Amino acid sequence: MKVKQAMHKGVQWVDPGTSVEKLARLMREHDIGAIPIGENDRLIGMVTDRNIVCRCIATGLDTKTATAREVMTEGIVFCLDGQELDDAVRVMEHKKVRRLPVINGKKRMIGMLSLGDVYNAAPRPISDEAMQGGSAHHR
């Protein structure tokens, strides 16, 4: 099975100057746990719900003035739409991430692959592997 068969489509990124408060609202509105951050037509990072809690709220930053750039995880781990799903799962396990932006051959983000997507679409051995790796303790 290919990544493009399991991913969810229609993902957009936001500017690194976006307030954390707005990011949290977007996450609630769209029922998602991560938002890609892009600048100059490139993905530069990811803000997760965990980033908001650990890098903003827990450190005393103001969610109205703190920005995505201040709390994001820099660097993007991604997969390709034509990649085999089990290879993308191995990337998720190795990097200990629960979501991967999906890039097409033109280097454009066209979707997001989450553990939930893998669990719902993949054969049991692959989805079980993904769930085990994704639920491993983060450092």
N, C-alpha and C positions, 0 to 999 in steps of 0.2 A: 504494500500500500504506500502511496506517495503522500508527502506532507500536505499537498494541496487538497487532498481528499478528506483530510481530518481537520484542517485549520478553520478558524472563523474569519470571514472576510470583512472588509469595510473599516479597517483600523486606520485611525488618523494619529498624527503626532501633534504635540503642542510645543510652543516656543519655550526656551529655557527661562524666560522672564515671567512666565505664568506663575501666579501666586499659588502657594500650597493650598490655601482655602479653595481656590477654583479647581485645583486638581482633585481635592477631596469631593467636591460637589460633582465633578464629572464622573468620578468613580462610582458615586452613589447613583447618579442618574442612569448610567449605562451598566450598572451591576458588574463592574470589573475591578480587578485588584492591581492593575499596572497600566501606566500610560507611557508610551515612548516619547522621548524628547528629541526634537530635531532642530537643526540650525543650518542655514546655507545649503539646503537641499540634502542634508546628511543626517542620519541618526547619530546622536552623540551620547545618549544615555537612556535610562529608564527610571521612572519613579514608581515605586510600589507602595501599597498601603503600609507595609512595614517601614519603608523609608520615612514616610510621614510621621509615624509614631516614634521611631527610634532617633531619627536625625533632626526632627523639628520639635514635636511636642515634648519629648523627654529631655531635650536640651534647653528648653525654654524659649525657643524662637517663636515669634508671632506668626501665626498662619496667614494673616492678612498681608504681611510684608515680606515674609520668607519666600524665596522663589524656587522653582524646579531645579535650577542650576545648583542651589545650595544643598539640596537634599538628594539629588539623583545619584544613582550608581552610574559612574562613567564607563564608557566602553560598551559596546553592544555585542552580545552573543546572539547569533541569529542562525537560521537555517534557510535552505533554498526550497522553493515550492516543488521542484522536481526530485528532491532528495527522498530516499526511502525513509519511512516513518521510524523504523527501528534505529536508523542512524541518528535521527534527530533526538530520539529518546536517550541514546547514549550521550549525546552532547548535554542534554538536560541533567542527566545523572552526574556526569563528570564535572560540570560547572555548578552543580547544585542550584539550578534555577527551575522555576515552575512554569515559566512562560518564555517563548522565543518569538521574536518578530520573524515573519516569513518574507523573504526577498525573492523577487523574480529575476530572470536573466538580464533585465535592464537595470538591475540594482535598485528597484523600487519596492518599498514595503507594500505588500498586498494583503497581508493578514497577520494573524497571531495564532500561535499554537500553544495551547495550555495543557496541563496535566489532565484536566477535565475533557478536553478534546480528544486526547490520546485514549483515555479510559473509555470514552463513548464510541470511538471509531475503530480502534485497533483490536486485533485478535487478543484473547486473554493473556497469553504469555508476554506480549509486548506491553499491554496496559498494566499488568501486574508489576512488571519490571519498572515501568515509569513511576508507578505509585510508590514503590519501595524507595527508589532513588530520590524522588521528590519530597518524601516525608523524612528523609534522613536529617539529622540535626545539623543546623548551619553553625559555622564558626563565628 
